[in-house]
């Protein structure tokens, strides 16, 4: 069974996180969400309790992650896919995290998939990835356009790196990840019961 690690932080965009997680689960992918703390939250919390706190999403929706982010527990020998959602504040926390940057490089080096959506694509820049096709939310385009081959397609696949634009492209992003991990038949099997309007991306 394929497996995915989906990162989340305070300020993560709820739709991008939830739609991706849910769609992957529907395809039979074993998903784990991991809370990436910013320095202030960690200082306020002191010693963490055994279970992570709610992540407060970009629209104020509280989401309970499965676990804390641990670099040692997040290595590419344990998962087939690493997902970095957007949301300006959450993407800033995640993409600015040095262990996350290291893992992005390690996943790609190991031939594992890395998915980034919306402002989460900033992690491609902070991780020092080589110039290649990429997309993102328009709000961070100017930060990426010189370092990468910027595209405005809804989903861009560049080798093992998969990027997408925002909440409105979360379904095609998630279904593309399903197809890459599980095949075209599984993508169609998952998309069918979702009842997308005829002629859309499903």
N, C-alpha and C positions, 0 to 999 in steps of 0.2 A: 504494500500500500504506500503510495507517495505521501510525503509529509511536508508541511509548510510551517514556517515560523513567521508570524505577522507581528510587527512591532507597533506599539501604541504609546502615546505620551499625552500629557495634558495639552489640549489644543489640537489633537488629531481630528481630522474631518471624519465625522461619524459615518456618513454614507460610504466613503471610500474604504474605511476599515470594515464595516459590517457587511456590505455587499460582497466584498472580496472574500472575507471569512466564510460567509454563508454559502456562496456559490461553490467554493472549493469543497466545503463539507458535503454538499449535495452530490459532488462528483466522487465522494469516497476518499478525499484527501484528509489525512489526519492533521488537524490544525492546532497550533499552540499560539496564544497571544502573549507577548512579553512586554511588560511596562518599563519604559526607559524614563528614568527620573531626571529632571533638571537639578542642578546643584542646589537651588533654593529649597525645593521640595524635600530633598534628602536632608538638608540641614534642619529644616523645620520638624521633620519626622523623627530625627535622632536615630535610635536603633529601630530598624524596620520590624514590624510584626511578621509572622510567618507568611501571611497572605498579603498580596499587594493591595494598595488602596484603589478606589475607583479612579479611572482616568476621566477627567472632565473634558469632554469634546469641545470642538470649536463653536458649537451651537448650544453648549451647556448640558448636553446629554451625558449622564454618567455611565461608563462602561467598566465592568469588572474584568480585568485581565486574568489570564490563567496563571501567570507567574511573573516574577521579576525578571528583567533582562539580565542574563548572566553570560558573559562572553564565552566562558568555558562550557556552558550547556548549549550554546548556540552554533557550534561549529558545523561546517558543511558535511561532515561524516554523519551527522544526526538528522539533517533535513535536506530535502530536494529543492526547496524554494525559500527564499528570504523576501519578504514584502515590506516595503516602506511606504505607508500612506502619506497623504498630504495634510492640509490644514497648516496655515502659516506658522503658528506657534509650535505645534507638534513637530512639523518638519524641521524647524530650526533646532529643536532639542535633539531629534534623532540624527539629522545629518551632521550636526556639530559634535556628535559623540565619537571620540577616537576609536573605541572598540568596535562600534558599528562600522566605521569607515574601513577598519581592518577586515572585518567580516565580509563586507561587500567585495573587496578585492579577493579574499580567500574563496568565497563561493564561486566567483567567476573563474578563478584559477583552477578550481576543482571541477569545472564543467557543470556547476549547478546553476539554477535560474535565480535571477534577482529581478523583482518587480518593484517599480517605483511609479507612483501616480501623483499628479498635481505638483505641489511644492516639494513633495518627497523626492522628485528628480534632482533636487539640489545635492542629494547624497552622491550622485555621480560626479559632481564637481568637487565636493569636499573629500571624496575618496580618491581623487586623482586619476579617474579613469581616462583612457586614451580617447582621442577625438573619434566620434562615431555618431550614427543617427540617434536622435533622442527627441522626446517631446516633454511638455510640462504644462502647468497652468500658465496662461498668458502673463500673469503677474510676476513670474520669475524668468520669463523668456530672456530678458536682457542680461541676466546673470549667466546664462547658458549658451547664448547664440554664438559667441566667439570661440568658446572652448569645444563646441560640438557641432555636428551637422544638424541644425535645428529643423524640425518638421512640425507641421500643424495637423498631421494625421491624428485620428482619435487614439490609435495604439501604434507604437513603433517597436518592432522586434529587431534587435541588433545582436546577433549571436545568442547569447544566454541572457542578455539584458532586455527587459521589457518595460517600456515606459508609456504613460498615458497622461491625460490632460486634466481631469477634474471629476466632480461628482457625476456629471452627465455622461462621462465615459467609463464609469466604474463597472457597468455590466460588460461591455465589450472587453475591457481590461481583464476582468475576472474570468470570462469565458475563454479568452486567449490563453490565460494561464492553465485553465482546465485542459484545453486542447494540447498544449505543449507537454503537460504532465501525463495526460491520460488518453489523448487521441481525439480525432474528429468525431468519432461515433459517440464518445462520452459527452463531448460538448453538445451535440445535438440532443442527446438523451436528457441532459440537465436543462437545456434551454427550452425544450418543448413544454413541460408543465408550467413554466414561468409565464407563458402566454404573452410573448412580446408582440407588438403590433406587426402586421404583415409587412415584409420588406425592410425590416430593421436589421440590426447587426447580429441577431441570434443565428 
